[in-house]
Amino acid sequence: MQRSSELNFADRLIGRLGPNAQLIDAAGGQTISAAEIRDAVLAAAEAFLSAGLQAGEPLLIGCALSPASTLAYLGAMYAGLVPILLEERALASSGESLFVKARCRAIWTGGSGPCDWIERRCALHFSGLFARGSASSLSAVPRSETDLAALMPTSGSTGVPRLVRVTHANLTANTEAIIRSQSLGHDERAMLILPLNYCFGASVIHTHLYQGGAVVFDSRFMFPDKVLRAINTHACTTFAGVPTVYNVLAGRSSIRSIPMPGLRRFLQAGGPLSPQGIQTIRDIVPTAQFFVMYGQTEATSRISCLPSHRLEDKIGSVGLPLDNLMLRVVDEEGRELPSGQIGEVRVKGPSICDGYFDDREETAHKFCDGWLKTGDLGELDRDGYLWIRGRKGDFMKIRGVRVSFAEVEAKVAATPGVYECAAVSVPHAEAGEAIALFIVPENGASDLPNRIRRAIPPHWTCSAVNLVPDLPKTSNGKIARYRLKTLA
């Protein structure tokens, strides 16, 4: 297999940095220029290689939402290592098992508090930014199209992430296709509040730096108005969020009174946002385009994108497949279905990864002849637009009839006074399974449980409507349904 530094994704990205490229820490005030980004990436790569790490070797990175973590990640990739991103705050609880599973020798951290296991397990522990030294002439370690660029943890809400084998070719193909789908220019500035270890968050970094633009990191979304003001302070053109983020903006921020004239686009992925939720954001910031996207870590990041100009007539759809992907909907026997029929969504193309690290059984189950079996149920309309109808496992059987969680949650979310909701199934003596609802009410909402019970069809047996102050979330902002099951 031919190897070349030109196939090293980090080298390609660094080579495309222009005068507009920056990494900015909104809370800390740090700004790193294009030249400084290049120097820091090369310095990190030199430090890793000088310490004895070898190309193809995994490196656990305890990452925060920061320029330093991004530079360590790119530096590892530039050195031909295989970075594994794990949130810094999860190192104490999950780091050791992941370190052992991936057979790591080394870890990079950004300065978090000590973990007992790091000293015990790690032969090499790097931290913070590296001094430039003589790294300015260091060439990227040559890579082939099939060499691993990263092991990315899956981002689902099951609580059991796997490590996806992402190659340099996967990253290049997906990054370039996303850029085309969003018409990203060379002067873009992204506001990033999503974790680096989430493929959606990583893709925002990849695409904007690859185009020579800037990325602004802001970890203060618990105070959403600070992020909104930072969008203006740093002249951001792109904002990316999952549905819960947009619910917070619409219901618990001052977005209606903080104009953002420079913002060009909202990006939304990570699960369905209701049509009402999309329209609310569009009404508040009509000058910005709204892109709905669908993706999976196993596809590097993005699979499809709904063009903003088709939002009016295709709202609810996740759009068309990216221009270098093939997408089909199949029945349980794998036969392709015509438009209008629901089946499993399968995808093929250069950004589809080749499987999971150290998990042959699940790889064989999920990947077949270059096709990714997404596990999502969907249908294509006559124009080729994809509509996601749920997950294969996200159904319950009530009196023998299949009911999807997504359908229940969409019906409940349309009830006035509901800020956020989630449904889980519970055993039921007569119906077999029943619905248990968890509702975050809007301020001032009264008599909500009774109104919800009246809103849902009577054949949807509902055993409980629980009002809660918040729903449990994963680090990526997705609802952690598995945690709600323990409360039902």
Order of alpha helices (4+ residues) and beta strands (2+ residues): alpha-beta-beta-alpha-beta-alpha-beta-alpha-beta-alpha-beta-beta-beta-alpha-beta-alpha-beta-alpha-beta-alpha-beta-alpha-beta-beta-alpha-beta-beta-beta-alpha-beta-beta-beta-beta-beta-alpha-beta-beta-alpha-beta-alpha
